[in-house]
Amino acid sequence: MVQVLNVGSVRQSSARVRERNEARRLDILRAAARVFRRRGIAAAGMREIAEEAGLSPGNLYHYFSGKDEILLFCQENTLQRMLAAVQSAQGTAADRLRSVLHAHVHCMLDELEGATAHLDVESLPAKLRAPMIVKRDAYERGVRAIVAAGVKSREFARCDAALVTRAMLGAVNWTARWYRPDGALGADEIADALSEYLVKGLA
C-alpha cells in the first residue's frame, strides 16, 4: 500500500523545525554574548560558549560553524530589525523618528548581551564585515532621511542631518553599555524617555 503524504502537514512540520532552530540559535547568541561580556570577544572560545548554552561542542557546531558566524548572526538579526523599523515608521517626521529611535533602544536592551556583539562589528573578518557595514550604512541613511525630511518640512530646526543622526545613534547605542536590567528604569521606559528627548532636541 502506497502512503500518500499530506503536503500541508509536511510544510507545517518543516516550518516548526525552522522555528525551533531559529529559537535555539537565538538562545546560543544570548549565551555567547554573556561569554563575550565576561571574557571579551577575542578571548571567548567555542567550548566556553557551548558550556554557557548547555550544549556539547559538537552540538554547538551543528548551529554555528564558529565564533565569526555567531557574530555575523547577531549583526544580521539586529540590523534587520532596525531596517524594518525605518521601513514601517509612519506619520510626521517627528513620529517616524521617535518610532525608529524607540525600536533601536529596544534592539539594544531587549537582547542586552547580544547588543555587545552587535556593537563590535570590527571584530568580524573583513569578508564578513563588509556586507554588515553596507546594511549599517543603509540604516543610517534611512534615519538621516527622516531627519532631513523634518528639516525640510520645518518640523525640525535647521541642522546638519548627518551629524545629528550620528549623534542620536551614538546615544541610543550607548544604552547597551550602561543599562542594567535591575536598574530603576525598564527598557520600555528608557526607550520612551530617550526617543522623546532626542526628537524634542530637534524642534
N, C-alpha and C positions, 0 to 999 in steps of 0.2 A: 504494500500500500504506500503510495507516494504522499508524503505530508506537504500540504500547501502552507507556505509561510505567509503570515499576515504582515504585509509591507509596513502598515502603520505601526504595528507593535514593534517591529524591528527598528524603525526610525525612532520611536519613543525610547526604546532601550538604549540605543546609541546616544541619544541626546542626554539621557540620565548619566551615562558613563562619562560623557564630556563634561557635564556639570560637576560631577564628583571629582574628576581630575582637576578641573579649574579651581574648585574649592580647596583641594589638597595643595595645589601649587601656591595658593594664597596663604595657607597655613604655614607652608615651608618658607615663604617670603617673610612672614612675621617672625618666625624662628630665626631665620638667617639674619634679619636686621637686628634682632636682640644681640646676636653674637657680634655683628658689626659695631654696635654701640659699645659693647664691652671691650672688644679687642682691637677695633679699627678694621677697616675693610682689607687692608693689605695683609694683616696678620691672621685674619679669620681663615679657617680651613674647612673643607667639606666634611671631615669627620666630626668636627665640633658642631657644625650646622645640623648634621644628621642626628647627633645626640640631643640637641636642643629641640628638634622636631619630633623626637621619639621614633626615629627610623634607623634602620641599619644603613651603612654607607651604600650598599648595593641597591637598596630600595630608593634612596635619595637620587641616585644616578638614573633611576627609571623616570624621574620627573624632570631633572635638570642635568645637563652634561657636565656642568662645572659652575664655579662661582661667577664667572662672567655672564653666564646665561641667567643666573638668578638676578644679577644687577640689571641686565637687559630687560627681564620680565618686569622688574619694578619700574624702570623708566617707561616702558611701553604702557603699562597699566595706568600709571599716574598721568602721563601726558594725554592718553586717550580720554580720560575723564575730564581733563582741563579743556581740551579742544571741543569736546561735546558741550561743555558749559558755555563756551563762546558761541557755538552754533545755535544753541537753544535759547539764548538770552533774548528777551523781548521787552518792548516798552520804550521809554525815553532812553537817552544815552546814560543818564544817571541810574535808571532802573537796571539797565543792562550791565553797567559797570559794577553796581552793587551786587547783582546776582553772580557775576563771574568771580569777584573777589571773595564772596561768601563761599562759593563752591571750592575755590582754591584753598581757603583756610581749612575746609573740611578734608580736602585731599591731603593736607599736611598733618592734620590732627586725628582724623578717624583711623588712619593707619600710621600711627606715630613712628613706630620702628621703621616701617617701610619708607617713610619720608626721609630718613637719614640716607638710605641708599639712593633715593631719587635725587637728592641734592649733590651727590658725588658722581656726577656724570663723567668727570675727568678720570675716574678710576677704570672706566671701560677701555678696552683696547681701541685703537684708532678706527679700525674697520667697523666695529660695533657702535662706536661713539658718534660717527658721522651722521647716520640717519636719525639718531636721537636729537642731535643738535638741530637738524633740519626741522623736526617736529617742534622742538622747543622754540625755535625762531618763529615758526608759523603761529604758535600760541601767542608769543609776544606781539607779533604783528596784529593779531586779532584784537588783543586788548588795546593796543595803540590806536587802532582804527576806531574803537569806541570812544576813546579819549578825544581823538581828532574830530569825530562827529559831534561830540558835545561842545567842543570849542567853536565849531562852525555854526552850530545852532544857537550859540550863546548861552547854553546851559552852564558851561564851564568858562572860567576866566581864561584869557589868552595865556598859553604856556607852550613850552617845548614838549610835545606829546611823547616823544621817545624818552626824554629824560624823566618825565613824570611817571611814565609806565614802568620804567626800570626801578624807580624808587618805590613804587607801590608793590611791585612783585618782590622786591627785596624785603619789604616789610612783612608781607604775608609768608614768604619762605622762612623768615627768621623765627616765626612762631614755633616751628618744629624744634628749634634749639632751646627755647626757654619754657615751653608748655610742660606742665606736669598734670597727669590725669587726676591726681588727688589734690589739685590746687583749688583756689576759691571759685574760679570760673570754669564752666564746662566748655567743650569745643563749640557748641552752638552759640553760647553767649559771646565767646570771643569772636566768632565769625560775624555775628550781628554787629557787635560794637566796632570792630576794626573796619569792616567794609563800609559802615555808615560814616565813620570818622574820615576815612580816606576819600570817600566821594565828596563829603562836605568840604574837604580841603580844596576842592577844585571849583567850588561855587563862586 
